[in-house]
Structures are given as C-alpha cells and as structure tokens.
Amino acid sequence: QEQPVESGGGLVQAGASLRLSCAASGRTFTTSAMGWFRRAPGKEREFVAGIRWSIGTTSYADSVKGRFTISRDNAKDTVYLQMNSLKPEDTAVYYCARRSRTAVAVPTTIQAYDYWGQGTQVTVSS
C-alpha cells in the first residue's frame, strides 16, 4: 500500500490554526519529496507546500507563505502542515502526495508526485 494517509482536518474559525499530518506507507525508503495540495470548491487542485525528504528544502505557494509551515519526521515517515492565521479562502480538501522518483528540487506540480492520499477537509468560517 503506497497511498499516504492524511489526518487533522476540521472546521475552525478565521484566524485559528490547524496541523495536518500525513503518514507515508509502502516503500517509504524511495521517498524523495512530499507535498501538500488543495482543491477548493469549483477550483483546480493547487500546490500548497512541498519538502525534499533528504535535506528538508521547502517551497510554498505565495498564498500561504508566512502562514503555513511544512515539516517532516523522517523516522516516522510523516510530513506535517502547520497552518496558522487561517482564512476562509483556505477552505479546501487538502491532499498529501509522495514522490518516489529522484528530485533535484521541491516538486510543485501534480504530475511530479506519484502517490496521493484521499484528502482531508479543512473548513474555515468567517
């Protein structure tokens, strides 16, 4: 089973914080990067944040810079997304993704990732 498993979504008010977790599974030793994407109602899935597994380099979408932080725990094969100062426009289904092919930079496109979680709903009320 290679599909990552997300947890930690929920309903919060604007300004609150949430932390999402994603546990990789399967042949995790092949992981080169993990990322978070989201799909808001009526919109395409978009990149949120990513991290290179070995050296921890990160990348963020402009819309979340300064508010969201991606981190990883290599020993637990888990990636986290700390979301602070949440806004109603952050409401979306959040997906975790894992790349098993070699990565020379943090991947930011859907096509760059090989395995996807089922998603977890984040709803921010105003």
URSUL-V966582 format. One record per residue. N is the residue number from 1. RES is the residue in one letter. OMEGA is omega in whole degrees, -180 to 180 (* if undefined). D_CENTER is the distance of its C-alpha to the mean C-alpha in Angstrom with 2 decimals. Layout:
# URSUL-V966582
N	RES	OMEGA	D_CENTER
N	RES	OMEGA	D_CENTER
This chain:
# URSUL-V966582
1	Q	-177	19.03
2	E	-173	16.13
3	Q	176	13.62
4	P	-180	10.68
5	V	-180	11.00
6	E	173	8.79
7	S	173	10.77
8	G	178	11.45
9	G	178	11.58
10	G	180	14.95
11	L	180	17.46
12	V	176	18.09
13	Q	177	20.38
14	A	-179	19.76
15	G	-179	19.52
16	A	180	18.02
17	S	174	15.02
18	L	173	12.47
19	R	175	10.32
20	L	176	7.71
21	S	178	8.20
22	C	179	7.66
23	A	176	10.94
24	A	179	11.78
25	S	-179	15.28
26	G	-177	18.15
27	R	-174	19.01
28	T	179	16.39
29	F	179	18.86
30	T	-175	18.07
31	T	175	14.44
32	S	179	14.42
33	A	172	10.82
34	M	-177	7.28
35	G	174	4.49
36	W	174	1.98
37	F	176	5.40
38	R	176	7.88
39	R	177	11.53
40	A	-180	14.10
41	P	177	17.55
42	G	-178	19.63
43	K	177	17.15
44	E	174	15.46
45	R	-177	11.85
46	E	178	10.51
47	F	177	8.25
48	V	-178	6.51
49	A	179	5.83
50	G	-178	6.69
51	I	173	9.07
52	R	-168	12.27
53	W	-172	13.04
54	S	-173	16.72
55	I	174	17.17
56	G	176	14.04
57	T	-177	14.14
58	T	176	11.35
59	S	-177	10.96
60	Y	168	10.09
61	A	-179	11.23
62	D	-175	14.58
63	S	-177	14.00
64	V	-180	11.72
65	K	-180	13.49
66	G	180	15.36
67	R	-178	13.61
68	F	177	10.01
69	T	176	9.65
70	I	178	7.31
71	S	180	9.58
72	R	174	10.63
73	D	-175	13.69
74	N	-177	15.33
75	A	-179	18.03
76	K	-177	15.93
77	D	-175	13.57
78	T	175	10.74
79	V	-177	7.56
80	Y	171	7.11
81	L	176	5.94
82	Q	-177	9.49
83	M	179	10.40
84	N	178	14.10
85	S	-177	16.72
86	L	-180	15.06
87	K	177	16.89
88	P	-180	17.94
89	E	173	16.37
90	D	179	12.86
91	T	-176	13.90
92	A	165	11.96
93	V	-178	10.52
94	Y	-177	6.75
95	Y	173	5.94
96	C	-179	4.58
97	A	-180	6.89
98	R	177	9.48
99	R	180	12.24
100	S	176	15.61
101	R	-180	17.76
102	T	178	18.76
103	A	178	16.74
104	V	177	18.74
105	A	178	16.15
106	V	-180	12.42
107	P	-178	11.89
108	T	-179	10.90
109	T	179	12.39
110	I	-175	11.86
111	Q	-176	14.90
112	A	-177	13.76
113	Y	-172	11.66
114	D	-175	13.83
115	Y	-175	12.33
116	W	173	10.21
117	G	-178	9.81
118	Q	180	11.90
119	G	176	9.62
120	T	-175	10.23
121	Q	171	12.25
122	V	180	12.09
123	T	180	15.52
124	V	-179	16.95
125	S	-179	20.72
126	S	*	23.01
